[in-house]
Amino acid sequence: MRALRLLEWKSDPVLVEVDDPVPGPGQVVIRVGGAGACHSDLHLMREFGPGVVPWDPPFTLGHENAGWVQELGAGVTGLEVGQPVAVHGPWGCGTCARCRAGMENYCDDPAAALKPGGGGGLGLDGGMADLMLVPDARHLVPLPDGLDPVAAAPLTDAGLTPYHAVRRSWPKLVPDATAVVIGVGGLGHLAVQILQATTAARIVAVDTRPEALALAAESGADLTVQPGDGAAADIRAVTGGQGADVVLDFVGSDDTLALGAAVARTVGDLTLVGIAGGSLRVSFFSVPYELSVQTTYWGSRPELVEVLQLGARGLLRPTITTMSLEQATDAYRHMEDGTAVGRQVIVPNPS
């Protein structure tokens, strides 16, 4: 079968022929219908090296995956060949309390979970291939009626990650609250839709690109702002000077974190999702009183079920550009040059 593989750190992936996977006991092989191209893959290609994470190439890329059950390993029940499914991407140890609750993104035993990789497309073989081996059936979520694998694939990360970030702040997103989304790319434009679908808060979107701000407005933002001089004042003016109750930073640079802290309200949330490598100085007077600053990583399996339901109901509508497996490297080039809008989904098998 065909597979887009990262053969070594600091290199471009290559499309090669590999053997078809064979499921062992408890495992499932899916025929991949959609695999999202994620900006974090660029960090794997360009910035990672030996020792950064406890796994190394080679492996097949693609950690946002959905498709159809192709073959069941011995002992697998509850799934049928041909059934459409989404893959819950973070793979934990499977036995700790958090894994048993479906929170494998926060596995209590990462040393066990990360051998030999942290998930499909992250050390283990992912979904940018004709077929994908899923090492345990618990990682699969049946798709609800009305949702196909192409639309479902980006929801497994680009939808799930912002959903988890928004969901943890629901108590602060009351009808007179303001939420600020910084960075309206593949994750950010879905964060705007999630806020609109699950809260009554005012939504402010921030991005440098006019096309991203247009997408934010289409997705439900009440106000769009370009960063720069006056951006913080403009956002605070919308809130009557109080500041934003929740700030979601999908970039994570020094500048975006500084903007987030500048517009945040006392007793608010500043949640860092982006991995651009920035930092925020925190001292007694440098941030608003009782501002909670946190990072998040992906989301739980129960949350993925909720995200897929929102997608099936048409409340989450990722802006998607589909590309063939042979065009997958073009998707990453579009990310690097800033021309990618929304989410690019690689489609190895159209049906």
C-alpha positions as CSV (number, residue, x, y, z in Angstrom):
1,M,0.0,0.0,0.0
2,R,1.0,3.7,-0.3
3,A,2.1,5.6,2.8
4,L,3.5,9.1,3.4
5,R,6.4,8.5,5.8
6,L,8.8,10.7,7.7
7,L,12.0,8.8,7.4
8,E,14.2,11.0,9.5
9,W,14.1,14.2,11.6
10,K,14.4,17.6,9.8
11,S,13.3,16.2,6.4
12,D,10.4,16.2,4.1
13,P,8.1,13.1,4.1
14,V,8.1,10.7,1.2
15,L,5.4,8.6,-0.4
16,V,6.5,5.0,-0.5
17,E,5.1,1.5,-0.8
18,V,4.9,-0.5,2.4
19,D,3.3,-3.8,3.4
20,D,-0.4,-3.8,4.3
21,P,-0.9,-4.0,8.1
22,V,-2.3,-7.1,9.6
23,P,-4.4,-6.8,12.8
24,G,-3.4,-8.8,15.9
25,P,-5.8,-9.7,18.7
26,G,-7.9,-6.7,19.7
27,Q,-6.6,-4.6,16.8
28,V,-8.4,-3.1,13.8
29,V,-7.3,-2.1,10.4
30,I,-9.2,0.8,8.8
31,R,-9.4,1.9,5.2
32,V,-8.5,5.6,5.4
33,G,-11.1,8.0,4.0
34,G,-9.6,11.2,5.4
35,A,-6.4,12.3,7.1
36,G,-6.0,15.9,8.2
37,A,-2.8,17.7,7.6
38,C,-1.9,19.5,10.8
39,H,0.6,22.3,11.5
40,S,2.1,20.3,14.3
41,D,3.4,17.9,11.6
42,L,5.6,20.8,10.4
43,H,7.2,20.9,13.8
44,L,8.0,17.2,13.5
45,M,9.6,17.8,10.1
46,R,11.5,21.0,10.7
47,E,12.2,21.3,14.5
48,F,12.3,18.0,16.2
49,G,15.4,15.8,16.6
50,P,16.7,12.9,18.6
51,G,15.7,13.2,22.3
52,V,13.0,15.8,21.9
53,V,10.3,13.1,22.2
54,P,10.7,9.5,23.4
55,W,10.3,8.1,19.8
56,D,11.9,8.5,16.5
57,P,11.2,8.1,12.7
58,P,10.5,6.3,10.6
59,F,6.7,6.4,10.8
60,T,3.7,7.3,8.6
61,L,2.3,10.8,9.2
62,G,-1.4,11.6,9.9
63,H,-2.9,11.9,13.4
64,E,-6.4,13.2,12.3
65,N,-8.0,10.1,10.8
66,A,-11.4,8.6,9.9
67,G,-12.4,5.9,7.5
68,W,-14.1,2.5,7.4
69,V,-13.4,-0.8,9.2
70,Q,-11.4,-3.0,6.9
71,E,-10.4,-5.9,9.0
72,L,-11.0,-7.0,12.6
73,G,-8.4,-8.7,14.8
74,A,-9.3,-11.7,17.0
75,G,-11.6,-10.8,19.9
76,V,-12.9,-7.5,18.6
77,T,-16.6,-6.9,19.2
78,G,-18.9,-4.0,18.6
79,L,-17.6,-3.1,15.2
80,E,-18.4,-4.4,11.7
81,V,-16.4,-4.4,8.5
82,G,-17.4,-1.4,6.4
83,Q,-18.5,0.6,9.4
84,P,-17.5,4.3,9.2
85,V,-15.3,5.3,12.2
86,A,-13.1,8.1,13.6
87,V,-9.9,7.5,15.4
88,H,-9.3,9.0,18.8
89,G,-5.7,10.2,18.3
90,P,-4.0,10.2,21.7
91,W,-3.1,6.6,22.7
92,G,-2.3,6.1,26.4
93,C,-1.4,3.1,28.4
94,G,-5.0,2.0,28.5
95,T,-5.0,0.9,32.2
96,C,-4.5,4.0,34.4
97,A,-7.6,5.8,35.9
98,R,-7.5,8.6,33.2
99,C,-7.3,6.2,30.3
100,R,-10.2,4.1,31.7
101,A,-12.2,7.4,31.8
102,G,-11.3,8.0,28.1
103,M,-8.8,10.7,28.9
104,E,-5.8,9.1,27.2
105,N,-4.6,12.6,26.3
106,Y,-3.6,12.9,29.9
107,C,-2.5,9.4,30.6
108,D,-1.0,8.9,34.1
109,D,1.7,6.5,32.8
110,P,3.2,8.3,29.7
111,A,6.4,6.1,29.9
112,A,4.2,3.1,29.1
113,A,2.0,5.0,26.7
114,L,4.9,6.3,24.6
115,K,6.5,3.0,23.7
116,P,7.2,3.1,20.8
117,G,5.1,6.2,20.0
118,G,2.4,8.5,21.3
119,G,-0.2,7.7,18.7
120,G,-0.9,7.1,15.1
121,G,1.1,9.7,13.1
122,L,3.2,10.5,16.2
123,G,5.8,7.8,16.4
124,L,3.4,5.0,15.3
125,D,2.0,4.7,11.8
126,G,-0.8,7.2,11.1
127,G,-3.5,7.7,8.5
128,M,-1.7,9.2,5.5
129,A,-1.9,5.8,3.8
130,D,-4.3,3.5,2.2
131,L,-4.7,1.5,5.4
132,M,-4.1,2.2,9.1
133,L,-3.5,-0.2,11.9
134,V,-5.3,0.9,15.1
135,P,-3.7,-1.0,18.0
136,D,-6.9,-1.2,20.1
137,A,-10.5,-1.0,19.2
138,R,-11.1,1.4,22.1
139,H,-9.5,4.1,20.0
140,L,-12.3,4.0,17.4
141,V,-15.6,6.0,17.6
142,P,-18.4,5.0,15.2
143,L,-19.5,8.0,13.1
144,P,-23.0,9.2,13.6
145,D,-25.4,9.3,10.7
146,G,-24.9,12.2,8.4
147,L,-21.1,12.5,8.9
148,D,-18.7,11.1,6.4
149,P,-14.9,10.3,7.0
150,V,-13.7,13.3,5.1
151,A,-15.7,15.7,7.3
152,A,-15.0,13.7,10.4
153,A,-11.2,13.5,10.0
154,P,-10.4,17.1,11.0
155,L,-12.8,17.0,13.9
156,T,-10.7,14.4,15.6
157,D,-8.0,17.1,16.3
158,A,-8.8,20.5,14.8
159,G,-12.3,20.1,16.3
160,L,-11.6,18.1,19.4
161,T,-8.6,20.2,20.6
162,P,-10.5,23.6,20.7
163,Y,-13.7,21.8,22.0
164,H,-11.8,20.6,25.0
165,A,-10.3,24.1,25.5
166,V,-13.7,25.8,25.3
167,R,-15.5,23.2,27.3
168,R,-13.2,23.6,30.4
169,S,-14.2,27.3,30.4
170,W,-17.9,26.9,30.0
171,P,-18.7,28.2,33.5
172,K,-17.1,31.6,32.5
173,L,-18.8,31.8,29.1
174,V,-22.1,33.2,30.3
175,P,-24.3,35.3,28.0
176,D,-22.6,38.6,28.9
177,A,-19.1,37.2,28.6
178,T,-16.5,37.8,25.9
179,A,-14.3,35.1,24.3
180,V,-11.2,36.0,22.2
181,V,-9.8,33.5,19.7
182,I,-6.3,34.4,18.6
183,G,-5.3,32.6,15.3
184,V,-8.1,31.6,13.0
185,G,-6.5,28.7,11.2
186,G,-7.5,25.0,11.1
187,L,-8.2,24.9,14.8
188,G,-9.2,28.6,15.4
189,H,-12.0,28.7,12.9
190,L,-13.6,25.7,14.5
191,A,-13.1,27.3,18.0
192,V,-15.3,30.2,16.8
193,Q,-18.0,27.7,15.7
194,I,-17.7,25.8,19.0
195,L,-18.2,29.0,20.9
196,Q,-21.2,29.9,18.9
197,A,-22.7,26.5,19.1
198,T,-22.2,25.9,22.8
199,T,-22.2,29.3,24.5
200,A,-23.9,32.7,24.2
201,A,-20.7,34.7,24.7
202,R,-19.5,37.5,22.4
203,I,-16.8,36.2,20.1
204,V,-13.7,38.3,19.0
205,A,-11.3,36.8,16.5
206,V,-7.8,38.0,16.0
207,D,-5.5,37.1,13.0
208,T,-3.0,38.9,10.8
209,R,-4.5,37.5,7.5
210,P,-7.6,39.2,6.0
211,E,-8.8,35.8,4.6
212,A,-8.6,34.3,8.0
213,L,-10.7,37.1,9.5
214,A,-13.2,36.7,6.7
215,L,-13.4,33.0,7.6
216,A,-13.8,33.9,11.3
217,A,-16.8,36.2,10.4
218,E,-18.4,33.4,8.3
219,S,-17.9,31.0,11.3
220,G,-19.7,33.3,13.7
221,A,-17.3,35.9,15.1
222,D,-19.0,39.1,16.3
223,L,-15.8,41.2,15.8
224,T,-12.6,40.6,13.9
225,V,-9.3,42.4,14.8
226,Q,-5.9,42.5,13.2
227,P,-3.1,42.5,15.8
228,G,-0.9,45.6,16.2
229,D,-1.1,49.0,17.9
230,G,-4.5,49.5,19.3
231,A,-5.7,45.9,19.0
232,A,-5.8,45.4,22.8
233,A,-7.7,48.7,23.3
234,D,-10.2,47.8,20.5
235,I,-10.9,44.5,22.2
236,R,-11.2,46.0,25.7
237,A,-13.5,48.7,24.3
238,V,-16.0,46.0,23.1
239,T,-16.1,44.6,26.7
240,G,-16.7,48.0,28.3
241,G,-13.2,48.1,29.5
242,Q,-13.5,44.9,31.6
243,G,-11.6,42.6,29.3
244,A,-12.2,39.1,27.9
245,D,-13.5,36.4,30.2
246,V,-11.7,33.7,28.1
247,V,-8.8,34.0,25.7
248,L,-7.9,31.1,23.5
249,D,-4.4,31.4,21.9
250,F,-4.0,29.1,18.9
251,V,-0.7,30.6,17.9
252,G,1.4,30.6,21.1
253,S,4.0,33.2,20.2
254,D,5.5,35.9,22.5
255,D,3.3,38.5,20.8
256,T,0.0,36.5,21.0
257,L,0.5,35.6,24.6
258,A,1.3,39.2,25.4
259,L,-1.9,40.3,23.6
260,G,-3.9,37.6,25.5
261,A,-2.7,38.8,28.8
262,A,-3.4,42.5,27.8
263,V,-7.0,41.8,27.0
264,A,-7.9,39.2,29.7
265,R,-10.2,40.0,32.5
266,T,-9.6,39.4,36.2
267,V,-10.7,35.9,37.2
268,G,-10.5,35.0,33.5
269,D,-8.9,32.1,31.6
270,L,-6.0,32.4,29.2
271,T,-5.6,29.0,27.5
272,L,-2.5,28.3,25.4
273,V,-3.2,25.8,22.6
274,G,-0.6,26.9,19.9
275,I,2.9,25.6,20.0
276,A,4.9,28.5,18.5
277,G,7.2,28.4,21.4
278,G,6.4,31.8,23.0
279,S,6.4,32.5,26.7
280,L,4.5,34.7,29.1
281,R,6.1,36.5,32.1
282,V,3.9,35.9,35.1
283,S,4.3,37.9,38.3
284,F,2.1,39.6,40.8
285,F,1.4,42.7,38.7
286,S,2.1,41.4,35.2
287,V,-1.3,39.7,34.6
288,P,-4.8,40.4,35.9
289,Y,-5.7,39.1,39.4
290,E,-6.7,35.5,39.5
291,L,-6.1,35.0,35.8
292,S,-5.8,31.3,35.2
293,V,-3.1,30.5,32.6
294,Q,-3.0,26.9,31.3
295,T,-2.1,24.7,28.4
296,T,-4.2,22.0,27.0
297,Y,-3.5,18.9,24.9
298,W,-6.1,17.3,22.5
299,G,-9.3,16.0,24.2
300,S,-10.9,12.9,25.6
301,R,-12.8,10.2,23.9
302,P,-16.1,11.2,25.4
303,E,-15.5,14.7,24.1
304,L,-14.8,13.3,20.7
305,V,-18.2,11.7,20.7
306,E,-19.7,15.1,21.5
307,V,-17.7,16.8,18.7
308,L,-18.8,14.3,16.1
309,Q,-22.4,14.8,17.2
310,L,-22.0,18.6,16.6
311,G,-20.5,17.8,13.2
312,A,-23.4,15.5,12.3
313,R,-25.9,18.2,13.3
314,G,-24.2,20.8,11.1
315,L,-23.1,22.9,14.0
316,L,-19.4,22.3,13.3
317,R,-18.5,22.8,9.6
318,P,-14.8,22.7,9.0
319,T,-13.6,24.5,5.9
320,I,-11.9,21.7,4.0
321,T,-9.7,21.5,1.0
322,T,-9.4,17.8,-0.1
323,M,-6.2,16.5,-1.7
324,S,-5.0,13.1,-2.9
325,L,-2.3,11.2,-1.1
326,E,0.1,12.1,-4.0
327,Q,-0.6,15.8,-3.2
328,A,0.0,15.5,0.6
329,T,3.4,17.2,0.5
330,D,1.7,20.2,-1.2
331,A,-0.6,20.6,1.8
332,Y,2.4,21.2,4.1
333,R,3.9,23.6,1.6
334,H,0.6,25.6,1.7
335,M,0.9,25.7,5.5
336,E,4.5,27.0,5.4
337,D,3.8,29.7,2.9
338,G,0.6,30.8,4.7
339,T,-1.8,30.1,1.9
340,A,-3.7,27.3,3.6
341,V,-7.2,28.3,4.7
342,G,-9.2,26.1,7.1
343,R,-8.1,22.4,7.1
344,Q,-6.5,20.4,4.3
345,V,-7.7,16.8,4.3
346,I,-5.8,14.0,2.5
347,V,-8.2,11.5,0.9
348,P,-6.4,8.2,0.1
349,N,-9.7,6.3,-0.6
350,P,-12.6,8.4,-1.9
351,S,-15.2,5.8,-0.8
